[in-house]
Amino acid sequence: MNADVHAAWWRRLGADVPLINAPMGGVAGGKLAAAVSQAGALGTLGMGSSGSFEALTRELARYREAGGDGRFGIGLVDWGIAQDPSMLDLALDARPMLLSVSFGDFSAEAPAPEWIARANHLGIATVTQVANAAEAEQAVLNGIDAVIARGLESGGHGAPEHERDALLTSVLETVAGRVPVLAAGAISTRDDLAEVVRLGAAGGWVGTAFTACPESLTNDQSRATLLAAGEGDTHVTREFDIALGLPWPKRFPERVIRESPVNAGMGIGALTEVRTAKAVVDSFRL
Ligand SMILES: Cc1cc2nc3c(=O)[nH]c(=O)nc-3n(C[C@H](O)[C@H](O)[C@H](O)COP(=O)(O)O)c2cc1C
């Protein structure tokens, strides 16, 4: 896909750094979203396992209190909006620039999810994370505006099927210039971002690098766990979801820091100090 299409994507989102802070339940609240967008990337509000209408209402208010100017995204989880459809209504009413719904069914037999058409109708850009090229194809056929190729290095929930760069390459081949493709998974530094852009990504979808920011919802204990963890200290498990009785499909385990429920990706070794969202965004400027 040519550079003009990528530039148009980032112009649409008003970002001058080609990076979206991934929606992270319990981490990416209104304050972080405002700070990331003010720094020149695109921030999002993440509603994960404990997302709710009330939690989204609260984080939207915090976003406005933090001086958010309307340039933000919202990220929901498919089973969350199936349980509480009012969360999707609220997200659409808030008129984000971007709506992400993760962990839905993009198999060829599945019907097109209604959130894509509803968001498109309002001019809200739509994205979803995919774990393989077939899902990317189906998401494009269903009208998605961009796909996120989520490599197995990524923190949090997802289907750990392929390493980031191999997945990115196969998704790029499959969607063949029809929509921008962003890469996710262990994008920790400017060099990592430059590498996925060199491979053909429009930019990065970055979670772990922002988890210790003072603007995040991360508590002090989790922040200490994140800063202490080194490369190789994460693994993929379903144990916490099962223990909590959460309805996560089997396909989507979560990557956590070993011996803890703290979500983080394989790039965690690069997270060694607390930096503001602005400092993190600036560290990614190409
Ligand atoms: C703490 C944390 C929470 C996450 N929560 C969500 C979520 O609620 N919804 C979602 O779509 N993805 C969630 N993710 C996954 C991200 O969207 C993304 O796939 C991942 O952060 C990318 O890899 P990285 O963490 O190596 O940058 C989460 C990731 C982390 C690290």
The ligand as an SDF file (V2000), in Angstrom:
LIG
                    3D

 31 33  0  0  0  0  0  0  0  0999 V2000
   -2.4560   -4.4980   30.1260 C   0  0  0  0  0  0  0  0  0  0  0  0
   -3.0910   -4.8650   28.8110 C   0  0  0  0  0  0  0  0  0  0  0  0
   -4.4760   -4.8760   28.7060 C   0  0  0  0  0  0  0  0  0  0  0  0
   -5.0830   -5.1620   27.4650 C   0  0  0  0  0  0  0  0  0  0  0  0
   -6.4440   -5.0770   27.3680 N   0  0  0  0  0  0  0  0  0  0  0  0
   -7.0210   -5.1620   26.1360 C   0  0  0  0  0  0  0  0  0  0  0  0
   -8.3980   -4.8710   25.9670 C   0  0  0  0  0  0  0  0  0  0  0  0
   -9.1270   -4.5680   26.9160 O   0  0  0  0  0  0  0  0  0  0  0  0
   -8.9050   -4.9320   24.7090 N   0  0  0  0  0  0  0  0  0  0  0  0
   -8.1230   -5.2380   23.6360 C   0  0  0  0  0  0  0  0  0  0  0  0
   -8.6250   -5.2430   22.5230 O   0  0  0  0  0  0  0  0  0  0  0  0
   -6.8230   -5.5420   23.7700 N   0  0  0  0  0  0  0  0  0  0  0  0
   -6.2520   -5.4820   24.9940 C   0  0  0  0  0  0  0  0  0  0  0  0
   -4.9050   -5.7340   25.1100 N   0  0  0  0  0  0  0  0  0  0  0  0
   -4.1210   -6.1690   23.9410 C   0  0  0  0  0  0  0  0  0  0  0  0
   -3.7010   -4.9770   23.0950 C   0  0  0  0  0  0  0  0  0  0  0  0
   -4.8040   -4.5380   22.3030 O   0  0  0  0  0  0  0  0  0  0  0  0
   -2.5530   -5.3330   22.1330 C   0  0  0  0  0  0  0  0  0  0  0  0
   -2.8500   -6.5070   21.4320 O   0  0  0  0  0  0  0  0  0  0  0  0
   -1.2080   -5.5110   22.7960 C   0  0  0  0  0  0  0  0  0  0  0  0
   -1.0150   -4.6110   23.8600 O   0  0  0  0  0  0  0  0  0  0  0  0
   -0.0820   -5.3270   21.7730 C   0  0  0  0  0  0  0  0  0  0  0  0
    1.1150   -5.8700   22.2130 O   0  0  0  0  0  0  0  0  0  0  0  0
    2.1500   -5.1580   23.2320 P   0  0  0  0  0  0  0  0  0  0  0  0
    1.4760   -5.1940   24.5580 O   0  0  0  0  0  0  0  0  0  0  0  0
    3.3550   -6.0100   23.1370 O   0  0  0  0  0  0  0  0  0  0  0  0
    2.3840   -3.7370   22.7480 O   0  0  0  0  0  0  0  0  0  0  0  0
   -4.2810   -5.4710   26.3480 C   0  0  0  0  0  0  0  0  0  0  0  0
   -2.8920   -5.4900   26.4780 C   0  0  0  0  0  0  0  0  0  0  0  0
   -2.2910   -5.1820   27.6860 C   0  0  0  0  0  0  0  0  0  0  0  0
   -0.7890   -5.1720   27.7760 C   0  0  0  0  0  0  0  0  0  0  0  0
  1  2  1  0
  2  3  1  0
  2 30  2  0
  3  4  2  0
  4  5  1  0
  4 28  1  0
  5  6  2  0
  6  7  1  0
  6 13  1  0
  7  8  2  0
  7  9  1  0
  9 10  1  0
 10 11  2  0
 10 12  1  0
 12 13  2  0
 13 14  1  0
 14 15  1  0
 14 28  1  0
 15 16  1  0
 16 17  1  0
 16 18  1  0
 18 19  1  0
 18 20  1  0
 20 21  1  0
 20 22  1  0
 22 23  1  0
 23 24  1  0
 24 25  2  0
 24 26  1  0
 24 27  1  0
 28 29  2  0
 29 30  1  0
 30 31  1  0
M  END
$$$$
